[in-house]
Amino acid sequence: MSDRLKNKVAVITGSTSGMGRDTAYLFAKEGAKVVVTGRNEARAKEVVDKIRAEGGEAAYVLADAADKSYAQTIYDGVMAAYGTVDVLMNNAGLLCLKQFHEITAEEFMDDMNVNVTSALMLSQKLAPVMKAKGGGHIINIASIVGWAAHWGFVAYVTSKHAMVGLTKAMANELAPDIHVNGICPGAIKTAMLASCGGEELFQPMIDRACLHRLGEGSDIAKVALFLASDLSSYVSGQVIQVDGGMNM
């Protein structure tokens, strides 16, 4: 442990499983006070208990990114637990498994609201706290399909392209105090990937990647650590593809 995030308060949305959970574990090992968010209390408590058992500090806030009260709920929980925030990772996401010809307007907007609008609203709540204390880091999780629509479903692809644009716009408006960057994961072993059909369905993506494997949640967590720490002190407005060399 190098304590790169010592005494920093880090909010990680959608952190009861997958990439968010692995990032929560890594951030805690690096000294951060981690706020875990998600909809499932049992899973949130499990993540927090593991962090505490390993000597870290964490709390959880139950919040659904589809709810209008999402941003306020997390803001209130963070302020009650720690009174401040230094890092926000917008990781909560939704994937509608319907293609262009069958998706409804409501289903399309559900993906947009969870994947993009919730990140905007929460960032609006927490950015002033960071700015008041002199700075902070916001990390938006997009997707490899936010760069190229070779794979994916229409609402998800559209929302992740929007997340890339949101990241760049936020970086421009929140500079110089707040660094805003994004990560575009490729095929990562998560529950969302399993919901699409699992590793077998993604074999063409694995074959295309020059590293020839699925990514792990820890692969994303390591890049998030770089973006959340002083290691990235001259980096803002960037969206890093973490896809095993899939989209070159």
ChimeraX attribute file (.defattr): number of C-alpha atoms within 10 A of each C-alpha:
attribute: neighborCount
match mode: 1-to-1
recipient: residues
	/A:1	9
	/A:2	8
	/A:3	14
	/A:4	18
	/A:5	22
	/A:6	15
	/A:7	15
	/A:8	23
	/A:9	26
	/A:10	27
	/A:11	30
	/A:12	26
	/A:13	28
	/A:14	25
	/A:15	28
	/A:16	26
	/A:17	18
	/A:18	20
	/A:19	27
	/A:20	27
	/A:21	24
	/A:22	21
	/A:23	25
	/A:24	30
	/A:25	22
	/A:26	21
	/A:27	30
	/A:28	29
	/A:29	21
	/A:30	20
	/A:31	20
	/A:32	25
	/A:33	26
	/A:34	30
	/A:35	27
	/A:36	28
	/A:37	29
	/A:38	23
	/A:39	15
	/A:40	14
	/A:41	15
	/A:42	10
	/A:43	17
	/A:44	23
	/A:45	18
	/A:46	12
	/A:47	23
	/A:48	23
	/A:49	16
	/A:50	14
	/A:51	22
	/A:52	14
	/A:53	10
	/A:54	11
	/A:55	12
	/A:56	19
	/A:57	20
	/A:58	25
	/A:59	21
	/A:60	24
	/A:61	23
	/A:62	17
	/A:63	22
	/A:64	21
	/A:65	27
	/A:66	18
	/A:67	12
	/A:68	13
	/A:69	13
	/A:70	18
	/A:71	22
	/A:72	15
	/A:73	16
	/A:74	26
	/A:75	21
	/A:76	13
	/A:77	19
	/A:78	23
	/A:79	13
	/A:80	10
	/A:81	16
	/A:82	15
	/A:83	12
	/A:84	18
	/A:85	26
	/A:86	26
	/A:87	28
	/A:88	25
	/A:89	27
	/A:90	26
	/A:91	22
	/A:92	24
	/A:93	23
	/A:94	17
	/A:95	23
	/A:96	16
	/A:97	15
	/A:98	16
	/A:99	13
	/A:100	10
	/A:101	7
	/A:102	9
	/A:103	15
	/A:104	13
	/A:105	9
	/A:106	9
	/A:107	16
	/A:108	19
	/A:109	14
	/A:110	21
	/A:111	23
	/A:112	24
	/A:113	21
	/A:114	21
	/A:115	29
	/A:116	28
	/A:117	21
	/A:118	23
	/A:119	28
	/A:120	18
	/A:121	17
	/A:122	20
	/A:123	20
	/A:124	13
	/A:125	15
	/A:126	24
	/A:127	21
	/A:128	16
	/A:129	18
	/A:130	20
	/A:131	17
	/A:132	11
	/A:133	12
	/A:134	12
	/A:135	19
	/A:136	27
	/A:137	25
	/A:138	30
	/A:139	27
	/A:140	26
	/A:141	29
	/A:142	32
	/A:143	27
	/A:144	24
	/A:145	22
	/A:146	25
	/A:147	16
	/A:148	13
	/A:149	15
	/A:150	12
	/A:151	11
	/A:152	20
	/A:153	17
	/A:154	20
	/A:155	26
	/A:156	27
	/A:157	24
	/A:158	19
	/A:159	28
	/A:160	26
	/A:161	20
	/A:162	17
	/A:163	28
	/A:164	24
	/A:165	18
	/A:166	22
	/A:167	27
	/A:168	17
	/A:169	13
	/A:170	20
	/A:171	23
	/A:172	15
	/A:173	11
	/A:174	18
	/A:175	14
	/A:176	14
	/A:177	17
	/A:178	23
	/A:179	26
	/A:180	31
	/A:181	27
	/A:182	29
	/A:183	26
	/A:184	22
	/A:185	23
	/A:186	24
	/A:187	25
	/A:188	24
	/A:189	17
	/A:190	15
	/A:191	12
	/A:192	16
	/A:193	16
	/A:194	14
	/A:195	10
	/A:196	15
	/A:197	10
	/A:198	15
	/A:199	17
	/A:200	11
	/A:201	12
	/A:202	17
	/A:203	15
	/A:204	11
	/A:205	22
	/A:206	22
	/A:207	13
	/A:208	15
	/A:209	19
	/A:210	14
	/A:211	13
	/A:212	15
	/A:213	18
	/A:214	19
	/A:215	20
	/A:216	17
	/A:217	19
	/A:218	19
	/A:219	17
	/A:220	24
	/A:221	20
	/A:222	15
	/A:223	16
	/A:224	25
	/A:225	20
	/A:226	14
	/A:227	26
	/A:228	27
	/A:229	20
	/A:230	13
	/A:231	11
	/A:232	14
	/A:233	12
	/A:234	7
	/A:235	14
	/A:236	24
	/A:237	20
	/A:238	17
	/A:239	23
	/A:240	18
	/A:241	22
	/A:242	20
	/A:243	26
	/A:244	22
	/A:245	14
	/A:246	19
	/A:247	17
	/A:248	9
